[in-house]
Amino acid sequence: MAGLFVEVLRVHQWVCERSGGMVGHQVLAGIPTLLSRMVGRKSGQARTSALTYARDGRDYLVTAPNGLPSPR
């Protein structure tokens, strides 16, 4: 099941990027998502990952599904 969710997030990321962020803030039953952009410390390669998040009072909790590709 985790593999399916990872694929859904990949498709969601593609849609969000292609629409300039106009489509895709929420995925599956209204779960809010964000795109995290980072650069590898050793490789210098840019990567983007779709992550889900939730509010906890005044704080935000950001989660990453197990199964995202490792840079190694």
TORKOL-371848 format. One record per residue: residue number from 1; x, y, z of N, C-alpha, C in turn; chain. Coordinates in steps of 0.02 Angstrom, whole numbers, plus 32768, in hexadecimal, padded with zeros to 4 digits. Atoms other than C-alpha are relative to their C-alpha. Example, Ala and Ser with C-alpha at 12.3 -4.5 7.8 and 13.67 -1.06 7.14 Angstrom:
+-----+------+------+------+------+------+------+------+------+------+--------+
| num |  n.x |  n.y |  n.z | ca.x | ca.y | ca.z |  c.x |  c.y |  c.z | cadena |
+-----+------+------+------+------+------+------+------+------+------+--------+
|   1 | 802D | 7FC5 | 8000 | 8267 | 7F1F | 8186 | 802D | 803C | 8000 |      A |
|   2 | 7FD6 | 7FC5 | 7FFD | 82AC | 7FCB | 8165 | 7FD9 | 8037 | 8025 |      A |
+-----+------+------+------+------+------+------+------+------+------+--------+
This chain:
+-----+------+------+------+------+------+------+------+------+------+--------+
| num |  n.x |  n.y |  n.z | ca.x | ca.y | ca.z |  c.x |  c.y |  c.z | cadena |
+-----+------+------+------+------+------+------+------+------+------+--------+
|   1 | 8029 | 7FC4 | 8000 | 8000 | 8000 | 8000 | 802B | 803F | 8000 |      A |
|   2 | 7FD3 | 7FC6 | 7FFE | 8091 | 8077 | 8026 | 8019 | 8010 | 7FBB |      A |
|   3 | 7FE8 | 7FF5 | 8044 | 80D0 | 805F | 7F74 | 7FCD | 8025 | 7FD6 |      A |
|   4 | 8035 | 7FDE | 8024 | 8028 | 8097 | 7F2F | 7FFE | 804A | 8013 |      A |
|   5 | 8002 | 7FBB | 7FE9 | 802A | 8134 | 7F9A | 803B | 8028 | 7FE5 |      A |
|   6 | 7FC5 | 7FDF | 801C | 80DB | 815E | 7F5F | 7FF3 | 8011 | 7FB7 |      A |
|   7 | 8010 | 7FF2 | 8047 | 80A0 | 814F | 7EAA | 7FCD | 8038 | 7FFA |      A |
|   8 | 8032 | 7FCA | 8001 | 8009 | 81BE | 7ECE | 8023 | 8043 | 800C |      A |
|   9 | 7FDC | 7FC1 | 7FF3 | 807F | 8242 | 7F17 | 802B | 8015 | 7FC5 |      A |
|  10 | 7FD8 | 7FEF | 803B | 80EE | 8238 | 7E7D | 7FD5 | 801F | 7FC9 |      A |
|  11 | 802E | 7FE4 | 8031 | 805A | 8256 | 7E0A | 7FE8 | 8045 | 8017 |      A |
|  12 | 8016 | 7FC1 | 7FE4 | 801D | 82E0 | 7E7D | 8036 | 8036 | 7FF6 |      A |
|  13 | 7FC8 | 7FD1 | 800A | 80C9 | 8333 | 7E75 | 8003 | 8017 | 7FB8 |      A |
|  14 | 7FFE | 7FF0 | 8048 | 80C6 | 832D | 7DB7 | 7FC8 | 8032 | 7FEF |      A |
|  15 | 8039 | 7FD4 | 800E | 8018 | 837D | 7DB0 | 800C | 8045 | 801F |      A |
|  16 | 7FF5 | 7FC0 | 7FDD | 8046 | 8404 | 7E2F | 8035 | 8029 | 7FDC |      A |
|  17 | 7FCC | 7FDC | 8023 | 80E6 | 8432 | 7DD4 | 7FE9 | 8019 | 7FBC |      A |
|  18 | 8016 | 7FED | 8043 | 8095 | 8436 | 7D27 | 7FCB | 8037 | 8001 |      A |
|  19 | 8034 | 7FCD | 7FFC | 8006 | 84A4 | 7D64 | 8019 | 803F | 8022 |      A |
|  20 | 7FE5 | 7FC6 | 7FDD | 807A | 8520 | 7DBA | 7FE4 | 8007 | 8046 |      A |
|  21 | 801C | 7FFF | 7FBD | 802C | 84F1 | 7E61 | 7FB7 | 8010 | 8004 |      A |
|  22 | 8048 | 7FF0 | 8001 | 7F7B | 851C | 7E2A | 7FD5 | 7FC3 | 8010 |      A |
|  23 | 8024 | 803E | 7FF2 | 7F45 | 8466 | 7E39 | 802E | 7FD4 | 802A |      A |
|  24 | 7FDA | 8033 | 7FDD | 7F7D | 83E8 | 7EB9 | 8014 | 800E | 8047 |      A |
|  25 | 7FED | 7FF4 | 7FB9 | 7F86 | 8434 | 7F67 | 7FE8 | 7FC6 | 802B |      A |
|  26 | 801A | 8037 | 7FD8 | 7F1D | 83A3 | 7FA8 | 7FFC | 7FC1 | 7FD5 |      A |
|  27 | 8001 | 8040 | 8022 | 7F27 | 82EC | 7F7A | 7FDA | 7FCE | 802B |      A |
|  28 | 8023 | 8035 | 7FDB | 7EBC | 8257 | 7FAC | 7FD9 | 8018 | 803D |      A |
|  29 | 802C | 7FEE | 7FC8 | 7E2B | 8286 | 801C | 8013 | 8042 | 8022 |      A |
|  30 | 7FF1 | 7FBE | 7FE6 | 7E6A | 8338 | 8031 | 803E | 8006 | 802B |      A |
|  31 | 7FC2 | 7FFC | 7FD9 | 7F13 | 8311 | 8080 | 802C | 8036 | 7FE1 |      A |
|  32 | 7FD6 | 7FCA | 801C | 7F7C | 83B0 | 806C | 8047 | 7FE8 | 7FF3 |      A |
|  33 | 7FBC | 8014 | 8013 | 8024 | 839C | 8016 | 8029 | 803E | 7FEE |      A |
|  34 | 7FD3 | 7FCC | 8015 | 80BB | 8406 | 7FF2 | 8038 | 7FE1 | 7FD7 |      A |
|  35 | 7FC7 | 8018 | 8026 | 814D | 83F8 | 7F7B | 803F | 801B | 8022 |      A |
|  36 | 7FC1 | 7FEE | 7FDF | 81F6 | 83F8 | 7FD2 | 8038 | 7FFA | 7FCC |      A |
|  37 | 7FC8 | 8000 | 802F | 8289 | 8429 | 7F64 | 8040 | 8003 | 8028 |      A |
|  38 | 7FC0 | 8002 | 7FDD | 8338 | 83FE | 7F9C | 8038 | 7FF0 | 7FD0 |      A |
|  39 | 7FC5 | 800E | 8029 | 83E8 | 83ED | 7F57 | 802C | 7FD0 | 8028 |      A |
|  40 | 7FD6 | 8031 | 7FDF | 8454 | 8356 | 7F80 | 8042 | 801F | 8017 |      A |
|  41 | 7FC3 | 7FE3 | 7FE3 | 84E5 | 8383 | 7FF1 | 803E | 7FEB | 7FD9 |      A |
|  42 | 7FC6 | 8018 | 8025 | 8562 | 8316 | 7F94 | 7FF9 | 8006 | 7FB5 |      A |
|  43 | 8009 | 8002 | 8048 | 8517 | 8308 | 7EE7 | 7FF1 | 8044 | 7FE2 |      A |
|  44 | 8016 | 7FC0 | 801A | 84D4 | 83B8 | 7ED6 | 7FC3 | 7FFA | 7FD3 |      A |
|  45 | 803B | 800D | 802B | 843F | 8369 | 7E7C | 7FC0 | 801A | 8022 |      A |
|  46 | 803F | 7FE7 | 7FE6 | 8398 | 83C1 | 7E92 | 7FCC | 7FC8 | 8000 |      A |
|  47 | 8036 | 8032 | 7FFA | 8307 | 8355 | 7ECE | 7FC2 | 8023 | 801B |      A |
|  48 | 8040 | 7FE8 | 7FE6 | 824F | 8375 | 7EF0 | 7FD9 | 7FC4 | 8019 |      A |
|  49 | 8029 | 8036 | 7FE3 | 81E2 | 830A | 7F61 | 7FBD | 801D | 8016 |      A |
|  50 | 8042 | 7FED | 7FE7 | 8128 | 8315 | 7F83 | 7FF8 | 7FE3 | 8047 |      A |
|  51 | 8008 | 8015 | 7FBA | 8109 | 830E | 8040 | 7FBC | 8015 | 8019 |      A |
|  52 | 8040 | 7FEE | 7FE1 | 8069 | 830E | 80A5 | 800F | 8025 | 8041 |      A |
|  53 | 7FF7 | 7FDC | 7FC1 | 8051 | 8380 | 813A | 7FBD | 8009 | 8023 |      A |
|  54 | 803C | 7FF5 | 7FD7 | 7FD5 | 83A5 | 81C6 | 8010 | 8035 | 8034 |      A |
|  55 | 7FF7 | 7FCF | 7FCA | 7FBB | 842A | 824B | 7FFC | 7FDC | 8043 |      A |
|  56 | 8003 | 8018 | 7FBB | 7FDB | 8405 | 8302 | 8003 | 803F | 802C |      A |
|  57 | 8003 | 7FC0 | 7FDE | 7FA1 | 84A1 | 835C | 801E | 8035 | 7FD3 |      A |
|  58 | 7FDE | 7FCD | 8028 | 8015 | 852B | 831F | 8038 | 7FE4 | 7FD6 |      A |
|  59 | 7FC9 | 8021 | 8023 | 8093 | 84AE | 82DB | 7FE8 | 7FDA | 7FC3 |      A |
|  60 | 800D | 802B | 8039 | 809D | 844D | 8239 | 8027 | 7FC0 | 8007 |      A |
|  61 | 7FDF | 8041 | 8002 | 80C6 | 8394 | 822C | 8008 | 7FED | 7FB7 |      A |
|  62 | 7FF3 | 8013 | 8045 | 8117 | 8362 | 8187 | 8015 | 7FB7 | 7FFF |      A |
|  63 | 7FF1 | 8048 | 8003 | 811C | 82AA | 8157 | 8018 | 7FEE | 7FBA |      A |
|  64 | 7FE8 | 801B | 8040 | 8176 | 824B | 80CF | 7FEE | 7FB6 | 8000 |      A |
|  65 | 8011 | 8047 | 8001 | 8136 | 81A1 | 8098 | 803F | 7FD6 | 7FFB |      A |
|  66 | 7FC8 | 802F | 8005 | 81AD | 8110 | 80B0 | 8001 | 7FE5 | 7FB9 |      A |
|  67 | 7FFC | 8019 | 8044 | 81EB | 80DD | 8006 | 8016 | 8034 | 7FCE |      A |
|  68 | 7FE4 | 7FCF | 802E | 8228 | 8180 | 7FBD | 8045 | 7FEA | 7FEB |      A |
|  69 | 7FBE | 8017 | 8016 | 82C2 | 815F | 7F55 | 8039 | 8020 | 8027 |      A |
|  70 | 7FC5 | 7FE8 | 7FDD | 8365 | 816E | 7FB2 | 8033 | 801A | 7FCE |      A |
|  71 | 7FCE | 7FE7 | 802F | 83ED | 81D7 | 7F61 | 803C | 7FD2 | 7FF8 |      A |
|  72 | 7FC7 | 802F | 8004 | 8469 | 8148 | 7F80 | 7FF5 | 7FCA | 7FCE |      A |
+-----+------+------+------+------+------+------+------+------+------+--------+
